[in-house]
Amino acid sequence: MIKNYPILLLLSAMLISCNGKEKNDRDQNNTSRRFYSVSDFGMGADLSYVNQIIEHGGIYRDSGNITNPYVIFKKYGANTIRFRLWHNPRWTREVYNPPIAGMYNDFDDVKRGIQAAKAQGMAVSLDFHYSDIWADPAKQVTPAAWEGLSLELLHDSIYNYTLMTLDKLEALNIMPEFVQTGNEINPGFLLPQGNRWDKTADFVYLINGAIKAVRDAALSSAIKPKIIVHIAQPENALSWFQGIDAAGLTDYDIAGISYYYLWSTVGIDNVSDYIADIKDLTKKDVMVVETAYPWTLNNADSYNNILGTDKLTVDYPANQTGQYNYLVRLTQEIIDGGGIGIHYWEPAWITSDMKDKWGTGSAWDCNTLFDFQGNVIKGMNYMTYPYTFKK
């Protein structure tokens, strides 16, 4: 997603019945919960902001008790935690006055997050942005340290940086189970050299450097990370992957997509069809690596929320039950299409005194899995719903 405006309790609500899909209401106190292993289905959460939030006054509660957020997500069914990694995000310390000592979403911060997730027995997905700041369909800015490099030197820099990062994690016994070689790379990455559309051969050359680094790092590790190629919105993925195999991009494991109701033209009823089509085209597994849905129309602070009321429907209103039902339906759609996982983007971005370039607090507090006081809400239960899998 475009990040500069910048899913887990007891079960409730419904499975939807449409085109053979089940629909029935369940009481919130129903104890028919199911916990999934990563090999069953990836129930993931991107917690990239959590360290910063905690260090700037954010508090998470489970049943009224202050609780470690990693413990909360494990308790409510998460089996994978995702973290973004920026190359040299000095701006994350400079937005504070005075500037703070460390940075966020750099190697040291991500290392802390990975250690916390692994301590709870959860898998990790590491999302290389290959930028000093947000990389997404609107911007793929080369790290300042790599500006002006020739194509060959840029390729070597990507390879060496990726390999060094993973080797350091392996030395700490925290190799990630999944690695994204770029974030929402619809236009390509490391622009202008890595343009997917105008310089396809150069783009493939560069991303294959990152991929080779992941494969080489895995040689000395018991964990062999699955490589994810990540595109924003399912309607964009088919054209993006079309012809990329012939261009030489073949050595990856998962076609990852973002699916946001706000920015996608694909209705939730059609997600399974797109998942199946992407899987058929790429001959790879497919995973939704970013998604979210609001539980309220209100705002906890002065940081304007990212929210689109025009796409909300009576089936899924912006309340706790609406959010829960939406996530159950979306997860079943992914499963029906043959997908292997769903990751909720920043479900713990609650309000706090944390800062970014655009505000203090949270632009996402209406889309979290916590209320404005940091309490777990109903939507958190979607990860343990007893989904129907094809036999």
C-alpha positions in Angstrom: 0.0 0.0 0.0 1.0 3.6 -0.3 2.3 4.1 3.2 2.6 7.9 3.5 -1.1 8.5 4.1 0.0 6.2 5.1 -6.4 -9.2 11.9 -7.6 -13.2 16.8 -10.5 -13.5 20.6 -13.5 -15.8 20.7 -15.4 -16.5 17.5 -18.5 -14.8 16.3 -20.6 -13.9 13.3 -20.7 -15.7 10.0 -19.3 -17.7 7.1 -20.7 -16.3 3.9 -22.7 -18.4 1.4 -22.2 -17.4 -2.2 -21.3 -19.6 -5.1 -21.3 -22.6 -2.8 -19.7 -20.8 0.2 -21.2 -21.5 3.6 -23.1 -18.8 5.5 -24.2 -19.1 9.1 -24.2 -17.0 12.2 -22.2 -18.1 15.2 -22.4 -16.9 18.8 -19.4 -14.9 20.0 -18.9 -17.4 22.8 -18.6 -20.3 20.4 -15.4 -22.1 21.4 -14.9 -23.9 18.1 -11.5 -22.3 17.4 -8.8 -23.7 15.1 -5.2 -22.8 15.2 -3.3 -23.1 12.0 0.4 -23.9 11.4 2.3 -22.0 8.7 2.1 -25.1 6.5 -1.7 -25.2 7.0 -2.3 -21.6 6.1 -0.4 -18.5 6.9 -2.1 -16.3 9.5 0.1 -13.3 9.6 0.4 -9.7 10.9 2.7 -6.9 9.9 4.0 -5.5 13.2 6.7 -3.2 11.8 5.6 -0.2 14.0 5.2 -2.1 17.3 8.7 -1.4 18.7 8.3 2.3 18.0 4.8 2.4 19.4 5.7 0.7 22.7 8.7 3.1 23.1 6.5 6.1 22.6 3.7 5.3 25.1 1.5 2.8 23.3 -0.1 0.1 25.5 -1.7 -3.2 24.4 -4.3 -5.0 26.5 -5.8 -8.4 26.5 -8.9 -8.8 28.7 -8.0 -5.5 30.3 -4.5 -6.6 31.2 -1.4 -4.9 29.7 0.2 -7.6 27.6 3.1 -8.0 25.2 1.6 -7.6 21.7 3.7 -10.5 20.3 2.1 -12.7 23.0 -1.3 -11.4 22.1 -1.0 -12.2 18.4 0.4 -15.7 19.2 -2.6 -16.3 21.5 -5.1 -15.3 18.9 -3.7 -17.5 16.1 -1.0 -15.6 14.3 1.7 -17.9 13.0 3.7 -15.4 11.0 4.9 -11.9 11.8 6.1 -9.5 9.0 8.6 -6.7 9.3 9.7 -4.1 6.8 13.4 -3.2 6.4 14.7 0.1 5.1 18.3 0.6 4.1 19.2 3.7 6.1 16.1 5.4 7.5 17.8 8.2 9.3 14.6 10.2 9.0 12.9 8.0 11.6 15.1 9.4 14.3 15.1 13.0 12.9 11.3 13.4 13.0 11.7 13.6 16.8 12.8 16.8 18.5 15.5 16.3 19.7 16.4 13.4 17.4 16.4 10.1 19.1 19.4 7.8 19.4 18.3 4.9 17.2 16.4 4.4 14.0 13.3 2.4 13.3 12.8 -0.2 10.5 16.6 -0.5 10.2 18.5 -3.7 10.8 18.7 -3.3 14.6 15.0 -2.5 15.0 14.0 -5.4 12.7 16.3 -7.7 14.5 14.5 -6.9 17.8 11.2 -7.6 16.2 12.2 -10.9 14.7 13.7 -12.1 18.0 10.4 -11.2 19.8 8.3 -13.0 17.2 10.6 -16.1 17.2 10.5 -16.2 21.0 6.8 -16.8 20.7 7.3 -19.6 18.1 6.1 -17.6 15.2 7.5 -17.6 11.7 8.9 -14.4 10.2 8.5 -12.6 6.8 11.2 -10.1 6.1 10.1 -7.4 3.6 13.1 -5.7 1.9 12.0 -2.3 0.6 15.4 -1.6 -1.0 14.9 2.1 -0.1 15.5 4.4 2.8 11.7 5.1 3.1 8.4 3.6 1.9 8.5 1.7 -1.4 5.2 1.2 -3.0 3.5 1.7 -6.4 3.8 5.4 -6.2 7.5 5.5 -5.4 10.5 3.2 -5.5 13.4 5.4 -4.5 16.9 4.0 -4.6 18.7 4.2 -1.3 20.9 7.4 -1.1 24.0 5.2 -0.7 23.4 3.6 -4.0 22.4 6.7 -6.1 24.3 7.0 -9.3 25.7 3.5 -9.4 26.0 1.7 -12.7 23.6 -1.2 -13.3 26.3 -3.7 -12.5 27.3 -2.0 -9.3 23.7 -1.6 -8.3 23.2 -5.4 -8.9 26.2 -6.1 -6.7 25.0 -3.8 -4.0 21.6 -5.4 -3.8 23.2 -8.9 -3.7 25.7 -8.0 -1.0 23.3 -6.1 1.1 20.7 -8.9 1.0 23.2 -11.6 1.7 24.9 -9.6 4.5 21.5 -9.0 6.2 20.4 -12.6 6.1 23.9 -13.9 7.1 23.7 -11.7 10.2 20.2 -13.0 11.0 21.4 -16.6 10.5 24.4 -15.9 12.9 21.8 -14.9 15.5 19.7 -18.0 14.8 16.7 -16.0 13.5 16.7 -16.6 9.8 13.3 -15.5 8.4 11.0 -18.1 6.9 9.9 -15.8 4.1 11.7 -13.0 2.3 10.2 -10.3 0.1 12.5 -9.0 -2.6 10.9 -5.7 -2.8 7.6 -4.1 -1.7 4.7 -3.6 -4.0 6.9 -3.4 -7.0 4.2 -2.7 -9.6 6.5 -0.2 -11.4 9.6 -2.2 -10.6 12.1 -1.1 -7.9 15.3 1.0 -7.6 14.0 3.3 -10.2 14.9 4.4 -12.8 17.2 1.4 -13.5 14.8 -1.2 -12.2 11.8 -0.2 -14.3 9.6 -3.3 -14.8 7.9 -2.0 -17.9 10.5 0.2 -19.7 13.6 -1.7 -18.7 12.4 -5.2 -18.1 15.7 -7.0 -18.7 17.5 -4.6 -16.3 14.7 -5.1 -13.7 15.0 -8.9 -13.9 18.8 -8.6 -13.6 18.5 -6.6 -10.5 15.8 -8.6 -8.7 17.6 -11.8 -9.6 20.6 -10.4 -7.7 18.4 -10.1 -4.6 16.9 -13.6 -5.2 20.3 -15.2 -5.6 21.4 -13.6 -2.3 18.5 -15.2 -0.5 19.3 -18.6 -2.1 23.0 -18.3 -1.2 22.2 -17.3 2.4 20.0 -20.3 2.7 22.8 -22.7 1.9 24.2 -22.4 5.4 20.9 -22.3 7.2 18.4 -25.0 8.3 15.7 -22.5 7.3 15.3 -22.1 3.6 13.3 -18.8 3.2 10.4 -18.8 0.7 10.9 -15.9 -1.7 7.9 -13.6 -2.3 7.4 -11.3 -5.3 4.9 -8.6 -4.1 2.4 -6.7 -6.3 -0.3 -4.3 -5.1 -3.9 -5.3 -5.8 -5.0 -8.5 -7.6 -6.2 -6.7 -10.7 -2.6 -5.5 -11.3 -0.9 -8.9 -10.7 -2.0 -10.8 -13.8 -0.6 -8.2 -16.2 2.5 -7.8 -14.1 3.4 -11.5 -14.1 2.4 -11.9 -17.7 5.6 -12.5 -19.7 7.9 -12.0 -16.7 8.8 -15.7 -16.7 10.0 -15.5 -20.3 12.0 -12.4 -19.3 13.9 -14.5 -16.7 12.2 -14.0 -13.4 11.5 -17.6 -12.4 13.3 -18.5 -9.1 10.8 -17.3 -6.6 8.2 -19.3 -4.5 5.2 -17.1 -3.9 3.3 -14.5 -5.8 2.3 -12.0 -3.1 -0.4 -9.4 -3.5 -1.9 -6.6 -1.5 -5.7 -6.5 -1.3 -7.2 -3.3 0.1 -10.9 -2.6 -0.3 -9.9 1.1 -0.5 -7.8 0.9 -3.6 -8.8 -2.3 -5.4 -11.4 -2.6 -8.2 -11.9 -6.3 -7.3 -14.9 -7.0 -5.1 -14.5 -9.4 -2.2 -16.8 -12.0 -4.0 -14.2 -12.2 -6.8 -11.0 -12.5 -4.8 -10.9 -16.3 -5.1 -11.1 -16.1 -8.9 -8.2 -13.8 -9.0 -6.1 -15.9 -6.6 -6.8 -18.9 -8.8 -5.9 -17.1 -12.0 -2.6 -15.7 -10.6 -1.7 -19.2 -9.3 -2.5 -20.7 -12.8 -0.5 -18.1 -14.6 2.6 -18.1 -12.4 2.6 -21.8 -11.3 3.5 -20.4 -7.9 1.8 -20.3 -4.5 -0.2 -17.1 -3.9 -0.6 -15.2 -0.7 -2.3 -11.9 0.3 0.6 -10.2 2.2 -1.3 -7.0 3.0 -4.9 -6.2 3.8 -7.0 -4.4 6.3 -10.6 -3.3 7.1 -12.0 -0.7 9.5 -13.8 -1.4 12.8 -14.8 2.3 13.3 -15.3 5.6 11.5 -13.9 7.5 14.4 -10.4 8.8 15.0 -8.3 8.4 18.2 -6.0 11.4 17.6 -5.3 14.3 15.4 -3.5 12.2 12.7 -6.1 11.9 9.9 -7.1 8.3 9.3 -6.8 6.4 6.0 -10.4 5.4 5.5 -12.8 5.2 2.5 -16.5 5.2 3.5 -17.6 5.1 -0.1 -16.6 1.5 -0.5 -18.2 0.3 2.8 -21.4 -1.8 2.4 -24.3 -2.8 4.6 -22.8 -6.3 4.6 -19.6 -5.1 6.2 -20.1 -1.9 8.1 -17.3 -0.2 9.9 -17.8 -1.8 13.3 -16.3 -4.7 15.2 -18.7 -7.3 13.8 -18.4 -5.9 10.3 -14.6 -6.0 10.4 -14.7 -9.6 11.7 -17.1 -10.8 9.1 -15.2 -9.2 6.3 -11.9 -10.8 7.4 -13.6 -14.2 7.7 -15.1 -13.9 4.3 -11.8 -12.6 2.7 -9.8 -15.4 4.3 -12.3 -18.1 3.0 -12.1 -16.4 -0.5 -8.3 -16.8 -0.4 -8.5 -20.4 0.6 -11.2 -21.1 -2.0 -8.8 -19.7 -4.7 -6.0 -21.9 -3.6 -4.1 -19.2 -1.7 -1.7 -20.1 1.2 -2.0 -17.2 3.6 -3.3 -13.8 4.7 -1.2 -11.1 6.4 -3.0 -8.1 8.0 -1.1 -4.9 7.6 -0.2 -3.0 10.8 -3.1 -4.3 13.0 -1.3 -2.9 16.0 -0.8 0.7 14.8 -2.7 2.1 17.7 -2.4 5.7 18.8 0.7 6.8 20.8 3.3 9.5 20.7 5.2 7.9 17.8 5.9 10.1 14.9 6.5 9.7 11.2 6.9 12.3 8.4 3.2 13.1 8.3 1.8 13.1 11.8 2.0 12.0 15.5 -0.1 9.0 16.6 -1.8 6.7 14.0 -3.4 7.1 10.6 -4.6 3.5 11.0 -6.3 3.4 14.4 -9.7 2.8 12.7 -8.2 -0.3 10.9 -6.5 -2.0 13.9 -7.4 -5.1 15.8 -7.4 -3.0 19.0 -9.7 -0.3 20.2 -8.6 3.2 21.1 -7.6 2.0 24.6 -5.4 -0.8 23.2 -7.8 -3.6 24.0 -8.1 -6.6 21.7 -11.3 -6.4 19.6 -13.6 -9.0 18.0 -11.8 -8.9 14.6 -8.7 -10.5 16.2 -10.7 -13.8 16.2 -10.7 -14.2 12.4 -7.4 -16.1 12.5 -8.9 -19.0 14.5 -12.1 -19.4 12.6 -12.8 -23.0 11.4 -12.3 -22.4 7.7 -13.3 -24.9 5.0 -10.4 -26.3 3.0 -10.7 -28.2 -0.2 -9.9 -31.9 0.1 
